[in-house]
Amino acid sequence: RGMFAVGSLLSHSCRPNAKLIFGKEPPFTSRLLARVDIPAGSELVTSYLDTLTSTLQRRHLLRTGWYFDCCCDRCKDPTELGTHLNTVTCQQCRLHNKTSFLLPDDTENQDSGWTCRICTAVTDGKELKSLVEKFENEISTMSQSRRYDFEAWLELRENAKQLFHPSHQILQDISRWTIPIIRPPNQDYSVVPNQI
């Protein structure tokens, strides 16, 4: 543990323009790196959480860990500015061989209804939160007990693909665990198949 007084003054943004990096060896310094070109006079902001965290999780973590509700453009947009880290597949449409997705009706209350953009079916946000938590728990368990079981990861990914948008946080998390398994040692990620 450490105390970085200057770094702690940075505000949070779900679209950060800088990243705070902490040294892992003495003298345990911190550095602030720009993620994008930052115009002179602009506030330097960082994300308190992983930027691949979905709104469903991010808003909850910010509320319980930092005691504020984020109301940025990304949090207000049901598609998270087109990233779809939060978007869930509509199971009603899937039953009829259609592809459509559920998005939150009220982005400030993720427990509210989530509506399909095609069939207008509504699903309870709490139900979707439970679904995401179930998969997060499975990922956590597998990362501890079956970390190198590539077939199990692929099976989990196939199950998740039925329920979540291809860019959803759950599928991103599964990819984070599977790519190191299939990447040959000392090679760059260009050798990893695009289908993962």
N, C-alpha and C positions, 0 to 999 in steps of 0.2 A: 504494500500500500504506500501511497505517497500523497503529497499535497502540492498541487500546482496552482498557486494563487492566480496567476495571470490567465492561465487556461480556463480556470473555472468562471471567469467573467464573460466568456463567449456565450452568446444566445444560441438557442436551438432553431434549426430550420429543417423541414422535411426535404428541402431543396438546398442543401448547404453549398456555399461557395468556397469553403475551406475544410481541411481535415486536420485534426489535432493528433499528432503521433507522439506516443510516450516511449522513451528509451527503456530497454529491458535490462541494461547493464549500467553499473555506476559510470557516471554520476547521475543517472536517471533523469535526464533532461527531457523537455518536451519541445516539439517543433510544430509550427502551424504552416501547412502547405496549401497553396491555392489549388482548387479543383478546376476553376474556370478563370478566364480573364475577369478581373474585378476592377470596375471603374473607380477612380480616385474619389474618396469621400464616402464610399459605400460601406455599410456595416459588414464586418467579417462574422459569418455565422457557420456553425458546425452542426452536425446531427448528433444528438445524444444516443441515438440508436443506429443499428445497421440500416443503411438506406434501402435495403431489399426487404425491410419489414413492412408488411401490409398495413393499411389504415386500421383494419380491425384490431390488430395487435398493437400498432404504434400508439394510437390514441389511448388505449387502456394502459400501456406501460408508462406513457408520459403523465397520465392522470395519477397513477398509483406511485410512481417513482419520483416525479418532479412536481407534482401537484398543480398542473395546469392543463388546460384543453387547448390543443393547437387548432387554429382556424386558418391555416395557410391555404393557398390555392390547391395544393395537392390533396390536403385533407378534405376540402370542400368538393372536389371533383369525384364523382362516383367511379370513374375509370382510373383514378390516380394519375391524371395527365397522360392517359393512354398507356400506362405501364401494365394495367390490369393485374397488379399484384394481389388484389383483393377479390377479383371477379370469379364467380362460381357458375358452373354449368347448370342450365335448367334441365332438370330430370324429366319434366313433362314433355318438353320438346324432344329430348333424347329418345324417349319411348316411341316417338313418331319419326325417328330418323332425321330429325332437324337439329341444327346446331344453333343454340342461343344461350345467352348468359343472363344471370341474375345480378342486378346492381342495387345498392342500397337506395331506398326512397329518401332517407334522411341521413346524409353523411355525418351529421353531428350526433346521431344516435344509431350506432351500428346494430343495436338490438331491435330496431324497428323493422318493418317489412322490407324484403328484397324482391323486386319485381322483374319478371322476364320481359325483355324488350320485344318479343314476338307474340307469345301466347298470353301474356299479362298474368301468368300464375304468380302468386305471392307466397314467399317462404319466410318464416319467422327468423329474425336475425340471431336469436339465441340458439336456435337449432343449427344454424350455419357456424356460429362460434364454437359450439360443441363438436361439430364435424372437423373444424380446423384443429381444435385442441386434441382430438383423437389422433389425427395424423401427426401432429407435433410430438405427442407422446410416443407414437410408433417410431418416428425418426430418432428420438432420443434413446429409446430402448435399443434399437438396432445399432446406433452409433456406439453403444457401450458393449453390447453382447454379440453382435453379428456384423461388426464393422466391415469386414472384408468379404462378406457373403454377397457377391455381385448378383447372383440370381435372385436372392431375397430383395435386394434393392430394386431390381428391375420389376419384380412382381408388385412391390409397393408403388412404384412409379406408374405401372399400368392401372392399378386401382385408383390412384390419384387422378390420372388423366380422364377417367370417366366422370369425375366430380368437379374438377377445377379447370379454369382457363389455362391454356398452355404456359402463360407467363406468371401464374399464381405463385405466391411465396412458397407454398408447399412443394411445388415442382422444382423451384429454384433450390430449395434446401436439399431435396433428394439429389439433384445434380451436383451440389457441392460435395456430397459424400461419395458419389459414384465416380466422378471424373478422376480423383486421385487413385482410385483402384485400377482404372484401365489405362491411365497414362503411363507409358514406359518411363522408368527412372531417367533423370537427366535429359529429358526431351521437353520441348515446348508444347503448348496445348494445341498446336496446329495439327497434331497427329490424332487428336481425339475426334471420333465420328460426330458429325453434325446431328445425328438422330438422338443423341442423349438428352 
